[in-house]
């Protein structure tokens, strides 16, 4: 079976754009499952044998510890092409609805930050800028659990930098190379998908009658690492830089301290005018910028540059936005199709602590008290699964304390989702022991300018308990990836064109 043809980097934005217009009954019926067990047993055995005997491609697996063991998964998750495109359309539509929900409560980014009680500083934030869906949804990685085959979105994760964006496509490529004639192939990579998005944004920024093609700045900056030590970071990672140039983008690298404005408030990096800035920094605090951030802010306010993505997009990551979606469903402000989409694919969510009045409405308090065993409490803005509490694992006193904590920072209560489990083979990185476990998992498709790219996968190790669990790296989750399977496999079944398992490498 051969790999699909066509330029997915151009087809995907079109599909996502169409999804923004209406929910569609096909999204209500969307089902996603790991189809590994449906592959022929002979192929699965050969795939795992090649995985264990291929020495390269797996160094990017983080060193995870679970019960004192460093388990590595031996295969990716396998999902169908149709399911992948369904996830893309679902994520694109829900992201658009999220911005609509924010617009109903704030007219500017500054107002949105205030109403969300967003706790973090946002470099380059423009308090007076209106909310624009295309700007706030340019870079996201929704966390999606699968429950009885149905995607259930837990949070959006919009940011200037998202974990795993480089590791995930590398792993997918390594897995696909094991049996190239099988038809299993990686999703479009985050790297060329981002280049295509940068090129579109650059063309929109530069006037059509301008004789320049435009230029992208990939800044160099200094920031504190997790140990509080100042480190030098470069936005232009080798793969990002090489692919941008392949796409025909002129790139300039410059330290923030070397940026300046000309007389027309145009951004200059050295003597080169810049039209678009790729922001690729994470949560580490930038220091010693030499005034560069102020220069970027001034050029942004003068509208002489575009930022990709905007730092304010992190506001959409607040899980309070999911509560707003459900409020809008109850208020009848969504179309019937969108209302059904939210209620089908977003677990019921309520947020405490957004209002100046710290008292919880009586009806809501009664519900979250009576339904404690069905709920999970989380910070509205948090990471790595910190301070997540399952009502089923909390005493009545502890649950009351969680509700009381909303006085200090917003807390969301969300219907607990029971993740489907997949059969995953593991190998201990130290002893070589192999085991198989049934593990819960979460999918994170990267959404770049409306198009889905590589899929980050997190799943627990073989020692995971049977009950509720937070699937996060700090709790021992493995970082992995997904390959796509053609749908359907063809009239002759799997490998009909390859001639069987013995000829897998021939195609």
Secondary structure, DSSP 8 states (H G I E B T S, - for coil): -----S-HHHHHHHHHHHHHH---HHHHT------GGGS-HHHHHHHHHHHHH--SS-TTS----BTTB-EEESS-EEEEHHHHHHHHHHHHHHHHHHHHHHHTT-SBHHHHHHHHT--S--TT--TT-B--HHHHTSEEE-EEEEETTEEEEEE--B-S--TTTTHHHHHHHHHHHHTGGGS-EE---HHHHHHHHHHHHHHHHS-TT-S---EEEEEEEEEE-TTS-EEEEES--HHHHHHHHHTT-EEEEEEGGGEEE-TT--EEETTEEESEEE----SS-EE--TTHHHHHHHHHHTTSSEEES-GGGGGGG-THHHHHHHHHHHHT-S-HHHHHHHHHHB--EEEES-SS-----HHHHHHHHHTGGGEEEEESS--TTTT-EEGGGS-HHHHHHHHHGGGTS-EEEEE-----EEEEEEEETTT--EEEEEEEEEEEEEEETTEEEEEEEEE--TT--SS-----GGGT-EEEEEEEE-SS--TT-TTTTTTSGGGGGG-
